[in-house]
Amino acid sequence: MDELRLMLSDPLMQRALIAALLVGAAAPVVGTYLVQRRLSLLGDGIGHIALTGVALGWLVGAAMGLRPHDVLTIPGAVLTAVIGSVLIEVVRRRGRTSGDLALALMFYGGIAGGVLIIGIAGGTSGNLMAYLFGSISTVSSTDLILTAVLSAIILGIGLGLRTALFAVSHDEEFAIASGLPVWLLNMAVAVVAALTVTVAMRVVGLLLVSALMIVPVAVAQQLTHSFSRTMGLASIVGVTVCVVGLSITYWHNVSPGATIVVLAIGVYLLAAAARPLLHRRAASAAHDPHPDIPDDVRVPAAATKKPTGKPTGKPTGKTAESSRCPS
């Protein structure tokens, strides 16, 4: 108990826990839409292109003589990730390049551009390691404020436009027929995904950010079938694994990002193993598979008894009357 109180009184851990709480709640909200749209790897593509933004921020900071040189890395990552997500959505909509090919271009170009630009800026590829794998212990008060603002924007858009975004993600043709601004809503999903990647960058790193967006959603899908319940449960799972994983790293010298992702995958395996048991229990407890639909045939009590005499060939008036469908 004293060790827990000591951890919570540490200013560094306080900032880290708040950042983990915000990221754990916001990332699965966007991940729910990406899973619905079958774009689970979009977070990886945006994460790679954000690495180029990190290097550009470093280059601009070094050119302006700012100290430290990485003071503009997060704004650079945000700007680059948003531009990259919008471009991939434009390419996907126009159909000139398939979605997986566009993601592949972002994968390779983002990594190569980041390594090349950081070298031009006077840094090394080692300076990118904290952004690739996360470094939540270096979260400053300024980083925490920016994380809180971006998380509020993500949750505001993801929850405030949930009905419209679900319609677009589930059936785009139906959304068009309903008169929804499909193009703007698709752009909103892309921009929010980019913001989520940059928000989670400090917690789990750009290489693992997609896992925090997708794995909690996969866990929730094992336990529920409602879209809103999936989103809510995914956020709970995200917050839990982020806080627990970060707490483990306080007492053990392991990577926070890797610990959080491994915990999330472990929870998914447990949920996948428990799903058949839960479905079996629910099936045995359900007497009527459609309780909201009235039965259309009434079987008389006399018909359930074993006949003792010869059949008459025609049902009696009472039996015929009771076996009619209700009007």
C-alpha positions as CSV (number, residue, x, y, z in Angstrom):
1,M,0.0,0.0,0.0
2,D,2.9,2.3,0.8
3,E,4.5,1.6,-2.6
4,L,1.2,2.4,-4.3
5,R,0.9,5.7,-2.4
6,L,4.5,6.5,-3.3
7,M,3.9,5.8,-7.0
8,L,0.8,8.0,-7.1
9,S,2.7,10.8,-5.3
10,D,5.4,10.9,-8.0
11,P,4.9,13.8,-10.3
12,L,6.4,11.9,-13.3
13,M,4.0,9.0,-12.7
14,Q,1.1,11.3,-12.2
15,R,1.6,12.8,-15.6
16,A,2.2,9.4,-17.2
17,L,-0.9,7.9,-15.6
18,I,-3.1,10.8,-16.8
19,A,-1.7,10.5,-20.3
20,A,-2.3,6.7,-20.3
21,L,-5.8,7.2,-19.1
22,L,-6.6,9.7,-21.8
23,V,-5.0,7.6,-24.6
24,G,-6.6,4.4,-23.3
25,A,-10.0,6.0,-23.5
26,A,-9.7,7.8,-26.8
27,A,-7.8,5.3,-29.0
28,P,-10.4,2.5,-29.0
29,V,-13.2,4.9,-29.9
30,V,-11.5,5.6,-33.3
31,G,-10.4,2.0,-33.6
32,T,-14.1,0.9,-33.5
33,Y,-14.8,2.8,-36.7
34,L,-11.6,1.5,-38.3
35,V,-12.5,-2.1,-37.5
36,Q,-16.1,-1.5,-38.9
37,R,-14.6,-0.1,-42.1
38,R,-12.0,-3.0,-42.3
39,L,-9.1,-0.5,-42.1
40,S,-7.4,-1.9,-39.1
41,L,-4.0,-1.3,-40.5
42,L,-4.7,2.4,-41.2
43,G,-3.2,3.3,-37.8
44,D,0.1,1.6,-38.7
45,G,0.3,3.6,-42.0
46,I,-0.4,6.9,-40.3
47,G,2.1,6.0,-37.6
48,H,4.8,5.5,-40.1
49,I,4.1,8.8,-41.9
50,A,4.0,10.6,-38.5
51,L,7.6,9.5,-38.1
52,T,8.5,11.8,-41.0
53,G,6.6,14.6,-39.2
54,V,8.7,14.0,-36.1
55,A,11.9,14.3,-38.1
56,L,10.6,17.5,-39.8
57,G,9.8,19.0,-36.4
58,W,13.3,18.2,-35.3
59,L,14.7,19.8,-38.5
60,V,12.7,23.0,-38.1
61,G,13.6,23.2,-34.4
62,A,17.3,22.8,-35.1
63,A,17.1,25.4,-38.0
64,M,15.5,27.9,-35.6
65,G,18.0,27.2,-32.9
66,L,15.4,26.0,-30.4
67,R,16.4,24.1,-27.3
68,P,15.7,21.2,-27.1
69,H,15.6,20.4,-30.8
70,D,12.7,18.1,-30.4
71,V,10.3,20.8,-29.1
72,L,8.4,20.8,-32.4
73,T,8.3,17.1,-33.0
74,I,4.7,16.5,-31.7
75,P,3.3,19.5,-33.7
76,G,5.2,18.2,-36.8
77,A,3.8,14.7,-36.3
78,V,0.3,16.0,-35.9
79,L,0.5,18.1,-39.1
80,T,2.1,15.4,-41.2
81,A,-0.2,12.6,-39.9
82,V,-3.3,14.7,-40.7
83,I,-2.0,15.5,-44.2
84,G,-1.1,11.8,-44.8
85,S,-4.5,10.5,-43.6
86,V,-6.3,13.0,-45.9
87,L,-4.2,12.0,-48.9
88,I,-4.8,8.3,-48.3
89,E,-8.6,8.9,-48.1
90,V,-8.5,10.9,-51.3
91,V,-6.6,8.1,-53.0
92,R,-9.0,5.5,-51.7
93,R,-12.1,7.5,-52.8
94,R,-10.8,8.1,-56.3
95,G,-9.8,4.5,-56.7
96,R,-6.6,5.2,-58.6
97,T,-4.7,3.1,-56.1
98,S,-6.0,0.3,-53.9
99,G,-6.2,0.8,-50.2
100,D,-3.5,-1.8,-49.3
101,L,-1.1,-0.3,-51.8
102,A,-1.6,3.2,-50.5
103,L,-0.9,1.9,-47.0
104,A,2.2,0.2,-48.2
105,L,3.5,3.4,-49.7
106,M,2.9,5.1,-46.4
107,F,4.7,2.4,-44.5
108,Y,7.9,2.5,-46.5
109,G,7.9,6.2,-47.3
110,G,7.2,7.2,-43.7
111,I,10.1,5.2,-42.2
112,A,12.6,6.1,-45.0
113,G,11.6,9.8,-44.9
114,G,12.0,10.0,-41.1
115,V,15.4,8.4,-41.0
116,L,16.6,10.6,-43.9
117,I,15.4,13.9,-42.5
118,I,16.6,13.2,-39.0
119,G,20.1,12.7,-40.4
120,I,19.8,16.0,-42.3
121,A,18.8,17.7,-39.1
122,G,21.9,16.6,-37.3
123,G,20.4,13.8,-35.3
124,T,20.6,10.0,-35.6
125,S,18.1,7.2,-36.0
126,G,18.6,6.6,-32.2
127,N,16.7,9.8,-31.6
128,L,13.6,8.3,-33.2
129,M,13.5,5.2,-30.9
130,A,11.5,7.0,-28.2
131,Y,8.9,7.8,-30.8
132,L,8.9,4.4,-32.4
133,F,8.4,2.4,-29.1
134,G,7.1,5.1,-26.7
135,S,8.7,7.0,-23.9
136,I,5.9,7.9,-21.5
137,S,8.5,8.7,-18.8
138,T,9.5,11.8,-20.7
139,V,6.0,13.3,-20.9
140,S,6.2,16.9,-19.8
141,S,3.4,19.2,-18.6
142,T,3.2,20.8,-22.1
143,D,2.9,17.3,-23.7
144,L,0.2,16.4,-21.2
145,I,-1.8,19.6,-22.0
146,L,-1.5,18.8,-25.7
147,T,-2.6,15.2,-25.1
148,A,-5.6,16.3,-23.1
149,V,-6.7,18.8,-25.9
150,L,-6.3,16.3,-28.7
151,S,-8.1,13.5,-26.6
152,A,-11.0,15.9,-26.0
153,I,-11.2,16.6,-29.8
154,I,-11.1,12.8,-30.6
155,L,-13.8,11.9,-28.0
156,G,-15.9,14.9,-29.1
157,I,-16.0,13.9,-32.7
158,G,-16.0,10.1,-32.1
159,L,-18.9,10.2,-29.7
160,G,-20.7,13.3,-30.9
161,L,-21.0,12.1,-34.5
162,R,-21.4,8.4,-33.5
163,T,-24.6,7.8,-35.4
164,A,-23.5,9.4,-38.6
165,L,-20.0,7.9,-38.5
166,F,-21.5,4.5,-37.8
167,A,-23.8,4.8,-40.8
168,V,-20.9,5.7,-43.1
169,S,-18.6,3.0,-41.7
170,H,-21.3,0.3,-41.9
171,D,-22.9,1.0,-45.2
172,E,-21.6,3.9,-47.3
173,E,-24.2,3.5,-50.0
174,F,-27.0,3.7,-47.5
175,A,-25.4,6.8,-46.0
176,I,-25.3,8.4,-49.4
177,A,-29.0,7.6,-50.0
178,S,-29.8,9.0,-46.6
179,G,-28.3,12.4,-47.6
180,L,-25.4,12.3,-45.2
181,P,-22.2,14.2,-46.1
182,V,-20.2,11.0,-46.7
183,W,-17.1,12.7,-48.0
184,L,-16.8,15.0,-45.0
185,L,-17.5,12.2,-42.5
186,N,-14.8,10.0,-44.1
187,M,-12.4,12.8,-43.8
188,A,-13.4,13.3,-40.2
189,V,-12.6,9.6,-39.5
190,A,-9.2,9.9,-41.2
191,V,-8.3,13.1,-39.3
192,V,-9.4,11.7,-36.0
193,A,-7.3,8.6,-36.7
194,A,-4.3,10.8,-37.3
195,L,-4.8,12.7,-34.1
196,T,-5.2,9.4,-32.2
197,V,-1.9,8.2,-33.6
198,T,0.0,11.3,-32.5
199,V,-1.7,11.3,-29.1
200,A,-0.7,7.6,-28.4
201,M,2.8,8.2,-29.7
202,R,4.2,8.9,-26.3
203,V,2.4,6.0,-24.6
204,V,3.0,3.0,-26.8
205,G,5.1,4.4,-29.7
206,L,4.3,4.7,-33.4
207,L,5.0,1.1,-34.2
208,L,2.5,-0.2,-31.6
209,V,-0.1,2.5,-31.7
210,S,-2.4,0.5,-34.0
211,A,-2.6,-2.3,-31.5
212,L,-4.0,0.0,-28.8
213,M,-6.6,1.2,-31.3
214,I,-7.6,-2.3,-32.5
215,V,-7.0,-4.9,-29.9
216,P,-9.4,-3.5,-27.3
217,V,-12.1,-3.4,-30.0
218,A,-11.4,-7.0,-30.8
219,V,-11.8,-7.9,-27.1
220,A,-15.1,-6.1,-26.9
221,Q,-16.4,-7.8,-30.0
222,Q,-15.9,-11.2,-28.3
223,L,-18.2,-10.2,-25.5
224,T,-20.9,-8.0,-27.1
225,H,-22.6,-7.4,-30.4
226,S,-23.9,-3.9,-30.1
227,F,-21.9,-1.1,-31.7
228,S,-22.3,1.3,-28.8
229,R,-21.5,-1.4,-26.2
230,T,-18.5,-2.5,-28.2
231,M,-17.1,1.1,-28.2
232,G,-17.8,1.5,-24.5
233,L,-16.2,-1.8,-23.5
234,A,-13.3,-1.2,-25.7
235,S,-12.5,2.1,-24.0
236,I,-12.7,0.4,-20.6
237,V,-10.3,-2.3,-21.8
238,G,-8.0,0.4,-23.2
239,V,-7.9,2.4,-20.0
240,T,-7.4,-0.8,-17.9
241,V,-4.4,-2.2,-19.9
242,C,-2.8,1.3,-20.1
243,V,-3.0,2.0,-16.4
244,V,-2.0,-1.6,-15.3
245,G,0.8,-1.8,-17.9
246,L,2.2,1.5,-16.8
247,S,2.0,0.6,-13.2
248,I,3.9,-2.6,-13.9
249,T,6.8,-0.6,-15.5
250,Y,7.1,1.5,-12.3
251,W,8.3,-1.6,-10.4
252,H,10.0,-3.4,-13.3
253,N,12.3,-2.0,-15.9
254,V,10.4,-3.0,-19.0
255,S,9.1,-1.1,-22.0
256,P,5.7,0.6,-21.2
257,G,4.4,0.4,-24.7
258,A,5.3,-3.3,-25.2
259,T,3.8,-4.2,-21.8
260,I,0.5,-2.4,-22.6
261,V,0.2,-4.2,-25.9
262,V,1.1,-7.6,-24.5
263,L,-1.5,-7.1,-21.7
264,A,-4.1,-6.2,-24.3
265,I,-3.4,-9.3,-26.4
266,G,-3.6,-11.4,-23.2
267,V,-7.0,-10.0,-22.4
268,Y,-8.1,-10.8,-26.0
269,L,-7.0,-14.4,-25.6
270,L,-8.9,-14.7,-22.4
271,A,-12.0,-13.2,-24.0
272,A,-11.7,-15.5,-27.0
273,A,-11.5,-18.5,-24.7
274,A,-14.4,-17.4,-22.6
275,R,-16.7,-16.6,-25.5
276,P,-17.9,-20.2,-26.2
277,L,-18.7,-20.6,-22.5
278,L,-20.7,-17.4,-22.4
279,H,-22.6,-18.2,-25.5
280,R,-23.4,-21.7,-24.2
281,R,-24.7,-20.4,-20.9
282,A,-26.8,-17.8,-22.7
283,A,-28.3,-20.4,-25.1
284,S,-29.2,-22.7,-22.2
285,A,-30.9,-19.9,-20.3
286,A,-33.0,-18.7,-23.2
287,H,-36.3,-20.6,-23.5
288,D,-37.6,-18.6,-26.4
289,P,-35.2,-17.4,-29.1
290,H,-37.5,-14.7,-30.2
291,P,-39.4,-13.4,-27.1
292,D,-40.4,-10.2,-28.8
293,I,-42.3,-12.1,-31.6
294,P,-45.7,-13.6,-30.7
295,D,-46.2,-17.3,-31.5
296,D,-48.3,-17.8,-34.6
297,V,-49.6,-21.3,-33.8
298,R,-51.3,-22.4,-30.7
299,V,-51.1,-26.0,-29.8
300,P,-54.1,-27.2,-27.7
301,A,-53.4,-29.2,-24.6
302,A,-55.3,-32.2,-25.9
303,A,-53.1,-32.4,-28.9
304,T,-50.0,-33.0,-26.8
305,K,-51.6,-36.2,-25.3
306,K,-51.0,-39.6,-26.8
307,P,-54.1,-40.6,-28.8
308,T,-55.9,-43.7,-27.5
309,G,-58.5,-44.3,-30.2
310,K,-58.6,-44.3,-34.0
311,P,-58.2,-41.0,-35.8
312,T,-61.4,-39.5,-37.0
313,G,-59.8,-37.9,-40.1
314,K,-61.0,-34.4,-39.2
315,P,-60.2,-32.2,-36.2
316,T,-62.9,-31.2,-33.9
317,G,-64.3,-27.7,-34.1
318,K,-62.5,-26.7,-30.9
319,T,-59.2,-28.0,-32.0
320,A,-59.5,-26.4,-35.5
321,E,-60.4,-23.1,-33.9
322,S,-57.5,-23.1,-31.5
323,S,-54.9,-23.9,-34.1
324,R,-55.6,-20.9,-36.3
325,C,-53.2,-18.1,-36.6
326,P,-54.1,-15.0,-34.5
327,S,-55.3,-12.1,-36.5
